[in-house]
Structure formats: C-alpha cells, structure tokens
Amino acid sequence: MTLFIVRRIGSALVTLVVVMFAVFFIFQVIGDPARRTLPVNATEAEVEEYRVATGLADPLLERLVRYLQGALRLDFGVSTTRGEPAMNVVLDALPRSLWLALVAFIITATVAVTLGVIAGLRVGRPLDRAIHSLSSVLASTPDFWTGLILVLVFAVTLGWFPTSGYGGLPYVVLPALALAIPPIGRVTAIVRESIRSVASEPYVLVATSKGLSRRTLVFSHIIRAGLVPIISVGGLELSRMAIGGVVVIESVFAWPGLGRLYLDAMRKYDLALVSATLFTATLTVLIINIVLDVVYAAVDPRVHLARIAGE
C-alpha cells in the first residue's frame, strides 16, 4: 500500500508540473503580456518600462525557471488586478468554493443513493421507470439553466432565498442545488445499475432461498456490496463540483469563490492570479483522487493489486 501511495503522489506531481508548463507557455503564445495588461493608450516607452520592471524583458528560459521556482514556493507573484500576492487571493476564495462543493456533494449523495437503491431493488416496476426517467432528465440538464430556473422560481418569484451573494445557509442552498442536480441524475443511474447487478448475484439468490430476511439481505449484503463501486463515481463528482461545476454556478449566483475568481483573472489577463488559481485547482483535484484511490484500494484490495500489476 505504501508503494501504491508513493506512485500516486509521484504521478500527481508530474501532472502538476505539466499544468504549470502549459499555463506559462499559453500566456506567452496568446499575446504580449505587457500590451494586454496596460491600458490600450499606453506608449511604447511605458510598455517597455513595464516589461523591464516585471521581468518580461528577460529571456524566455530565464522567465520559465523563475516561474517554476516561484511555483515551488507557492509564490506566483502579485496580482495585477488585486494588488496583493496572488496566492493570498486564491486561498481567501478557496474555502468558499469547497463549502459550496461540499454542500452540493452531500445533497447529491443523499438523494442519488436513496433513489438509486430504491430503483435498483424494484427493476422494471413503475417506480423504477419513473426514477430512471427522472435521472435521465436531471443528468442532461445544463448547470447554468438549472441555476437560472432556481433563481427565477425560488428567489425572484417566491422570495424564499437570496438571488446571489455569499453569506449564511440561505445563500448556499440554491447554488448547491444547481450544482447537485446534474450529478444526482448521473449517480442515481450508476447506483441503480450497481444495486441491480448485485441483487442478481448467485449468492444473493441462494441467501434468499435459505430464508434470510429481506431486510437483512438488503442492508447487510446488497447495499453494502453495491455501493463499493460508487466510491470512484462519488470522488469524480466531488472533483467536478469543487473545480469544474463551480466556474459556471459561481458566475450565475455571484458566489465569490475560485471559479469566479478564475474567470475574472482570465478576462483581465492576470497571469499571476490565473497561475495560482489553476495550481490550487489542480492540486485539489489530485488530492481528492489520491484519497479516493487509497480508500478504494482499502475497501477492495483487488483494485490495489490490479493497479500495481498494471504499473
């Protein structure tokens, strides 16, 4: 297990370095950072002065080495739009995104597992068909559309929740629901199929024939075995919520988190802030994936052995 964890951490570090290389070179390709940062009426002398002051006049290799050295120290420079260290700005926004993702994940896990288990134990019945249809609709619903509908109905029309902003529990309900609805559809379908598959296993049929009570059979055997594969799906959805989904939802609800910060930094060509945001986002996803792999390998040792053999 130790070797397995070391290999996963090594793979994560390689991914992180690749992302940092990509960010640096993309910003070099898409245009002159000095021209994009300064006002459009800046003179050539002002542009050159800015290049010298920020190190943009140095050779490309020297800038790349300095950039990577800063990344190792978690120092991506000063944000040109905020006027303070970029990493400080990111670390201030990160807890808000994680809080939103956590609430959305709890909603997803609670609703999807419940619906998936109910449908998986009643395959072919009207309730199963209804849940299956509902999960298909939810899974195909765009995040931004869901967010707008929730705001229109529950904030504007009914006035139950704020339309946007950051604050206590009322502020997180609508964005968390908007973030959770598509994953609920996807996870429900996977849980349903997993429970259905386990319920048709020979050992379950044998246990049933021997008179094992339905309650014991369902809770001690079917659900317990059927939810093991859901660990990986849950981890992927949590990663998507924490990083991918919040970009759209935070914009819709004016939630001051990492996703909204990233879009704002991209629009204003703030290299320091974009780099710090992507570094933090990538690191968050990698940590989630490593924890997920370790948990999954601990729950099902066959996964650990298969991955070790494959490597």
C-alpha positions, 0 to 999 in steps of 0.5 A: 500500500505504501508503494501504491501511495508513493506512485500516486503522489509521484504521478500527481506531481508530474501532472502538476508540473505539466499544468504549470508548463502549459499555463506559462507557455499559453500566456506567452503564445496568446499575446504580449503580456505587457500590451494586454495588461496596460491600458490600450493608450499606453506608449511604447516607452511605458510598455517597455518600462513595464516589461523591464520592471516585471521581468518580461524583458528577460529571456524566455528560459530565464522567465520559465525557471523563475516561474517554476521556482516561484511555483515551488514556493507557492509564490506566483507573484502579485496580482495585477488586478488585486494588488496583493500576492496572488496566492493570498487571493486564491486561498481567501476564495478557496474555502468558499468554493469547497463549502459550496462543493461540499454542500452540493456533494452531500445533497447529491449523495443523499438523494442519488443513493436513496433513489438509486437503491430504491430503483435498483431493488424494484427493476422494471416496476413503475417506480423504477421507470419513473426514477430512471426517467427522472435521472435521465432528465436531471443528468442532461440538464445544463448547470447554468439553466438549472441555476437560472430556473432556481433563481427565477422560481425560488428567489425572484418569484417566491422570495424564499432565498437570496438571488446571489451573494455569499453569506449564511445557509440561505445563500448556499442552498440554491447554488448547491442545488444547481450544482447537485442536480446534474450529478444526482441524475448521473449517480442515481443511474450508476447506483441503480445499475450497481444495486441491480447487478448485485441483487442478481448475484448467485449468492444473493439468490441462494441467501434468499432461498435459505430464508434470510430476511429481506431486510437483512439481505438488503442492508447487510449484503446488497447495499453494502456490496453495491455501493463499493463501486460508487466510491470512484463515481462519488470522488469524480463528482466531488472533483467536478463540483469543487473545480469544474461545476463551480466556474459556471454556478459561481458566475450565475449566483455571484458566489465569490469563490475560485471559479469566479475568481478564475474567470475574472483573472482570465478576462483581465489577463492576470497571469499571476492570479490565473497561475495560482488559481489553476495550481490550487485547482489542480492540486485539489483535484489530485488530492481528492483522487489520491484519497479516493484511490487509497480508500478504494484500494482499502475497501477492495484490495483487488483494485490495489493489486490490479493497479500495481500489476498494471504499473 
